[in-house]
Structures are given as C-alpha cells and as structure tokens.
C-alpha cells in the first residue's frame, strides 16, 4: 500500500469527510424520526394516521430528488465541475409536486404537501454539485439544512398546536426558505455543460428500485402474516433499515471517485462489506438488546433472528453501492436486476405463502443475496453499459 504523505493526507481528508457526512446523516435521520413521535403526543389518532401517511407520501415523492443528486454528482465528477442542470431540477421537482397534488385528495391529505415536495427535490441539484466536487463539509451542512427544511417547520407547528394543516403550511415556508442557502453554497461550481433528463430518470429509477426491493418484505408481512407476527416482523425490519443506510456514507464519499475509476470500487465495496460484517457480528452478540431497543420486551423472542434481519440490510447496502458504481460508469439500466429481484420476491412469497417471521425472513434474505450477487456480476462484467 502507498504510504506517501500525499496518500496519507488524502486518506485523512476522506476520513474527515466520512465523519462529517455520517454526523449529518444521523442528524437528518433524527429529525425525520421526530414528527411522528411528537405527533403521537400532540394529535388525535385520526390526525396521527394522516401525519404518518403524509410523511410517507412526501418521502416517496422526493425519491427522484436523490436520483437528481446522484446524476448531478456523476456529471460534476466527470466534467470537473462544469455543469448546469437548473432546467432538469425544476422539471423533476414540478413533476414530483404534481404527483403529490394528484395523490393528496385520494388519500384525504392536504394538497399543500406539494409545496413541501418541490423544494426537497430541488435540493438534489446543489447537493449533487457539492457531492460531485467532493466538498463534503458543505455537503454535510447541506444535508442537515435539507432535513431542517423538510421537518423543522412541521415540528414547530406541532409544538405550537397549529394542527396538521397549519404544521404543513409552516413546514412548506421553512422548506422554501432553505433552498436559496443550498443553491448559494454550490454556486461556484454551476457553469457550462448539462445533465440529461435520461440521466436523472435512470438514477431516480435506481433509487426507487432499491426502496421497493428493500421494503417489499415489510409490505408482504402486513399482507400475509397474522397480526402479531406482522408486528414482530416490523420490529425486525427496523434493524434491516439501519443496516441498509448505516454504510451510506461510503457510497456518498466514493461516488465521485467511482466516476474516475481506479481503486475506488474495490476499496469502497470492501468498506461496505466490512461494515456489514461488523453489524451482523454485533447483532449476533447483542440481538436481544437490539430487539428490545427497537420494539420493547414483548419482542424479545426475536433476538435469535436479529443477525439475519441485519444481514438482509447489509446485503442491500452492498447493492446500493454497486448500483451507484453502475450509475457512475454510465450504465443504462443500473437497477434492472434489482427490479427483477423485487418481482421475484413477490412471486416467491405468493407461491410459498410463508406463515411465520422466520419463513418470510428466509425469503427476504434470499432476495437480498440474489440482488447483491446479480448486480455484482453486472459490475464486474460491465454488461449493463
């Protein structure tokens, strides 16, 4: 291994970047967790259900914003920072907002949720510029700012007793207020060049594929398992989610370097795999403690299954990294195998009809392993380009 001062300085800088992005991501996740917790204490049951549905709708509708960020980051890394994607950002954001506007009445939710969605998607442009130009300190600040924009206004509204509609209205005001700050932070890198709509669509569909594949077992549990088993599976799935997004910092930091090739793929993949192995080992040693932390004493019997729930998440974390590697390489269908695996999981479960947590978990584990393996082979062979 190269131990020259330049290499050591580079590794030190990446380590600092990783810590900053990790802290920012943890803060953003905490802010996302607070509205339903506070709503449970401030809202009537009917309004609490509406709050949960609204947050879920906005979360799904803003997934293309992650795709926009990824596409812009790849374009910036490839061109040396000379990218203009304002038109694509607005087009993507307005389409997402229109989707929420159409879905809100059907779900009996306030139409002003669209005003929360548009700025959250627009943020993908400046965040992508910062990620692609490897300005990870500013990216960390921007990640927290985006979370503040999405959740702080809603939190203040709930605390002040504004009710559901009033909280969403205040949330929209705060969300729009942070957009100028995000765009200003990335201003110096937004110049001549462009991001194609196809690139945004490809990255957005890849993000959606991973979301669908990794949440399919949770939805199937609700459909197939008895109420008690379904609730237990939901508790175990908390560990899966943590294992998926825990190593996310590696993917974020590695993406610009994946565009340039070299050792980034090997080092990044090894880091994600090693992180997953540590999480699985931790779950094997402290499964009971983790399950109790996630769901309380009533689910203590799940402790023996905790490592397997974590392993599902660790395998999907590898898939996330590999899919981003395909996006960086310019693959046309980076998530084709992920969609296929999600469909295969649904078909398998319909045919097998698992009746216990363990049986459904085995199906989910098989799907996660297949996803990581097939996407990994695609990366190695370059067959998706």
C-alpha positions in Angstrom: 0.0 0.0 0.0 1.2 3.5 -0.8 2.2 5.3 2.4 3.5 8.5 0.9 2.5 11.8 2.6 0.1 12.7 -0.3 -1.7 9.4 0.1 -1.9 9.7 3.9 -3.3 13.2 3.6 -5.9 12.0 1.0 -7.0 9.2 3.3 -7.1 11.6 6.3 -9.3 14.0 4.3 -11.6 11.2 3.3 -11.8 10.1 6.9 -12.8 13.6 8.0 -15.3 13.8 5.1 -16.8 10.5 6.2 -17.2 11.6 9.8 -18.9 14.9 8.7 -21.3 13.1 6.3 -22.1 10.4 8.9 -22.9 13.0 11.6 -25.1 15.0 9.1 -26.9 11.8 8.0 -27.5 10.8 11.6 -28.9 14.3 12.4 -31.1 14.2 9.3 -32.5 10.8 10.3 -33.2 12.0 13.8 -35.1 15.0 12.5 -37.1 12.6 10.3 -37.9 10.5 13.3 -39.2 13.3 15.5 -42.5 14.3 13.7 -44.3 11.0 14.2 -43.0 10.7 17.8 -44.2 14.3 18.6 -47.4 13.8 16.7 -48.3 10.7 18.8 -48.3 13.1 21.8 -50.0 16.1 20.2 -52.5 14.8 17.7 -55.7 12.8 17.8 -55.4 9.3 16.4 -57.1 10.2 13.1 -54.7 13.1 12.6 -51.7 11.0 13.6 -52.6 8.5 10.9 -52.8 11.3 8.4 -49.4 12.7 9.5 -47.8 9.2 9.0 -49.4 8.9 5.6 -48.4 12.4 4.6 -44.8 11.8 5.6 -44.7 8.6 3.7 -46.2 10.2 0.6 -43.6 13.0 0.6 -40.8 10.5 1.3 -41.8 8.5 -1.8 -42.4 11.6 -4.0 -39.0 13.0 -3.1 -37.0 9.9 -4.1 -36.4 11.4 -7.6 -34.5 14.2 -5.7 -32.0 11.5 -4.7 -31.7 10.5 -8.3 -31.2 14.1 -9.3 -28.4 14.4 -6.7 -26.7 11.3 -8.0 -27.0 12.3 -11.6 -25.6 15.7 -11.0 -22.8 14.4 -8.8 -21.7 12.0 -11.5 -21.8 14.8 -14.2 -19.8 17.1 -12.0 -17.2 14.5 -11.2 -16.9 13.6 -14.9 -16.6 17.2 -16.2 -14.6 18.8 -13.4 -17.5 20.8 -12.0 -18.8 22.5 -15.2 -22.5 21.5 -15.0 -25.8 23.3 -15.5 -28.9 21.3 -14.5 -31.3 24.0 -13.4 -33.9 23.1 -16.0 -33.8 19.4 -15.2 -34.0 20.2 -11.5 -37.1 22.3 -11.9 -38.7 19.8 -14.2 -38.1 16.9 -11.9 -39.4 18.9 -8.9 -42.5 20.1 -10.6 -43.4 16.6 -11.8 -43.0 15.2 -8.3 -45.1 18.1 -6.9 -47.8 17.4 -9.4 -47.8 13.8 -8.4 -48.4 14.7 -4.8 -51.0 17.2 -5.8 -52.9 14.4 -7.6 -52.5 11.8 -4.8 -53.3 14.0 -1.8 -57.1 14.2 -2.3 -57.3 10.5 -2.9 -55.5 9.9 0.4 -57.5 12.7 2.1 -54.4 14.7 2.7 -53.8 18.5 2.3 -52.8 19.5 -1.2 -50.2 21.9 0.2 -47.9 18.8 0.7 -46.9 19.5 -2.9 -45.3 22.7 -1.6 -43.2 20.6 0.8 -42.2 18.2 -2.0 -40.9 20.7 -4.7 -38.1 22.3 -2.6 -36.9 18.9 -1.2 -36.5 17.7 -4.8 -34.8 20.9 -6.0 -32.2 20.4 -3.2 -30.9 17.5 -5.2 -29.1 19.9 -7.6 -26.9 21.8 -5.1 -26.3 18.7 -3.0 -25.2 16.8 -6.2 -22.8 19.6 -7.1 -21.3 19.5 -3.6 -21.0 15.7 -3.7 -19.6 15.6 -7.2 -17.0 18.2 -6.4 -16.1 16.4 -3.2 -16.9 19.4 -0.9 -18.1 17.1 1.8 -18.0 19.6 4.6 -20.6 21.8 2.7 -22.5 18.6 1.7 -22.8 17.7 5.4 -24.2 21.2 6.2 -26.5 21.0 3.2 -27.8 17.6 4.3 -28.7 19.0 7.6 -30.3 22.1 6.0 -32.4 19.9 3.8 -33.6 17.9 6.8 -34.4 21.2 8.7 -36.4 22.4 5.7 -38.3 19.1 5.5 -39.1 18.6 9.2 -38.4 21.7 11.4 -41.4 23.7 10.3 -43.7 20.7 10.9 -42.2 20.1 14.3 -42.6 23.8 15.4 -46.2 23.7 14.1 -47.0 20.6 16.2 -45.4 22.0 19.3 -47.3 25.3 18.8 -50.6 23.4 18.4 -51.2 24.6 14.8 -52.8 21.3 13.9 -52.0 19.2 10.9 -52.7 21.7 8.1 -51.1 24.6 9.9 -48.0 22.5 10.6 -47.7 21.5 7.0 -48.1 25.1 5.9 -45.3 26.2 8.3 -43.2 23.3 7.1 -43.6 24.5 3.5 -42.5 28.0 4.4 -39.4 26.7 6.1 -38.7 24.3 3.2 -38.6 27.1 0.7 -36.6 29.3 3.0 -33.6 26.9 3.0 -33.4 26.4 -0.8 -31.6 29.7 -1.5 -28.9 28.8 1.1 -28.4 25.4 -0.5 -28.1 26.8 -4.0 -25.8 29.6 -2.8 -23.4 27.0 -1.3 -22.9 25.3 -4.6 -22.9 28.4 -6.8 -19.3 28.4 -7.8 -19.5 25.0 -9.4 -22.6 25.5 -11.6 -21.4 26.5 -15.0 -21.4 25.5 -18.7 -22.4 21.9 -19.5 -25.5 19.9 -18.8 -27.2 16.9 -17.2 -29.5 15.0 -19.5 -33.1 14.1 -18.4 -32.3 10.4 -19.1 -29.5 10.5 -16.6 -31.8 11.9 -13.9 -34.5 9.4 -14.8 -32.0 6.5 -14.6 -30.6 7.5 -11.2 -34.1 8.2 -9.8 -35.5 4.9 -11.0 -32.5 3.1 -9.4 -33.2 4.8 -6.1 -36.8 3.8 -6.3 -35.9 0.2 -7.2 -33.8 -0.1 -4.1 -36.6 1.4 -2.0 -39.2 -1.0 -3.4 -36.9 -4.1 -3.1 -35.8 -3.4 0.5 -39.4 -2.6 1.7 -41.2 -5.3 -0.2 -40.9 -7.9 2.6 -42.3 -5.5 5.2 -45.4 -4.9 3.0 -45.7 -8.6 2.3 -45.6 -9.2 6.1 -48.5 -6.9 6.6 -50.4 -8.8 3.9 -49.6 -12.5 4.7 -48.7 -12.9 8.4 -51.1 -12.8 11.3 -51.3 -9.5 13.2 -48.8 -10.5 15.9 -46.3 -11.9 13.5 -46.6 -8.9 11.2 -45.9 -6.6 14.1 -42.9 -8.7 15.1 -41.6 -8.6 11.5 -41.9 -4.8 11.5 -39.7 -4.6 14.6 -37.1 -6.8 13.0 -37.2 -4.7 9.9 -36.0 -1.7 11.9 -32.7 -3.5 12.1 -32.7 -4.1 8.4 -33.3 -0.4 7.7 -30.4 0.6 10.0 -28.1 -1.9 8.3 -29.0 -0.6 4.8 -28.4 3.0 5.5 -25.6 2.7 8.1 -22.8 2.4 5.4 -24.4 5.0 3.2 -21.6 7.4 3.9 -19.2 5.1 2.0 -21.3 5.3 -1.1 -21.7 9.1 -0.8 -18.0 9.7 -0.5 -16.9 7.2 -3.0 -19.3 8.2 -5.9 -17.1 10.9 -7.4 -14.1 8.6 -7.4 -16.1 5.8 -8.9 -16.6 8.0 -11.9 -12.8 8.3 -12.3 -12.2 4.6 -11.8 -9.1 3.3 -10.1 -9.3 1.6 -6.7 -12.5 3.3 -5.6 -14.7 0.3 -6.5 -12.5 -2.2 -4.7 -11.9 -0.1 -1.6 -15.5 1.1 -1.3 -17.0 -2.3 -1.8 -14.6 -3.8 0.8 -15.6 -1.0 3.3 -19.3 -1.5 2.8 -18.9 -5.3 3.2 -16.7 -4.9 6.3 -19.2 -2.5 7.8 -22.0 -5.0 7.2 -20.0 -7.9 8.7 -19.4 -5.8 11.9 -23.1 -5.1 12.1 -24.1 -8.7 11.7 -21.5 -9.8 14.3 -22.8 -7.2 16.7 -26.4 -8.4 16.1 -25.3 -12.0 16.8 -23.7 -10.9 20.1 -26.4 -8.4 21.2 -29.5 -9.5 19.3 -31.8 -9.4 22.4 -30.6 -5.9 23.3 -31.2 -4.6 19.8 -34.6 -6.1 19.5 -35.6 -4.7 22.9 -34.3 -1.2 21.8 -36.3 -1.4 18.6 -39.6 -2.8 19.9 -39.6 -3.4 23.6 -39.6 -6.5 25.8 -42.6 -8.1 24.1 -40.5 -8.9 21.1 -37.5 -10.3 22.9 -38.1 -13.7 21.3 -36.8 -12.2 18.0 -33.3 -11.9 19.4 -32.1 -15.0 17.7 -33.3 -13.7 14.3 -31.6 -10.3 14.7 -28.4 -11.2 12.8 -30.5 -12.3 9.8 -32.5 -9.1 9.7 -29.2 -7.2 9.8 -27.7 -9.4 7.1 -30.6 -8.6 4.8 -29.8 -4.9 5.3 -26.1 -5.4 4.9 -26.6 -7.2 1.5 -28.9 -4.4 0.3 -26.2 -1.9 1.4 -23.8 -3.7 -0.9 -26.4 -3.5 -3.7 -26.8 0.3 -3.1 -23.0 0.7 -3.5 -22.9 -1.4 -6.6 -25.8 0.3 -8.3 -24.1 3.6 -7.7 -21.0 2.2 -9.3 -23.1 1.3 -12.4 -24.5 4.8 -12.5 -21.0 6.2 -12.3 -20.0 4.0 -15.2 -22.9 5.3 -17.3 -25.0 2.1 -17.3 -28.3 2.5 -19.0 -30.2 0.1 -16.6 -28.3 0.1 -13.4 -31.1 -1.3 -11.3 -32.6 -3.8 -13.8 -31.7 -6.8 -11.7 -33.0 -5.0 -8.5 -36.4 -4.7 -10.1 -36.3 -8.3 -11.2 -35.4 -9.5 -7.7 -38.2 -7.4 -6.2 -40.7 -9.0 -8.6 -39.2 -12.5 -7.9 -39.6 -12.0 -4.1 -43.2 -11.1 -4.5 -43.8 -14.1 -6.8 -42.0 -16.5 -4.4 -43.9 -15.3 -1.4 -47.2 -15.6 -3.2 -46.4 -19.2 -4.2 -44.8 -20.3 -0.9 -47.0 -18.3 1.4 -44.7 -18.1 4.4 -46.7 -18.2 7.7 -44.0 -17.1 10.2 -41.5 -14.4 10.7 -38.6 -16.8 10.1 -40.1 -18.2 6.9 -40.7 -14.7 5.4 -37.2 -13.6 6.6 -35.7 -16.5 4.7 -37.4 -15.4 1.5 -36.2 -11.8 2.1 -32.6 -13.0 2.8 -32.6 -15.0 -0.4 -33.8 -11.9 -2.4 -31.2 -9.6 -0.8 -28.4 -12.1 -1.6 -29.6 -12.5 -5.1 -29.7 -8.8 -5.6 -26.1 -8.2 -4.4 -24.8 -11.2 -6.4 -26.5 -10.3 -9.7 -25.7 -6.6 -9.5 -22.1 -7.5 -8.5 -21.7 -9.8 -11.6 -23.1 -7.0 -13.7 -20.5 -4.5 -12.3 -17.6 -7.0 -12.9 -18.7 -7.8 -16.5 -19.9 -4.4 -17.5 -22.9 -6.0 -19.1 -25.3 -3.2 -18.2 -23.5 -0.5 -20.1 
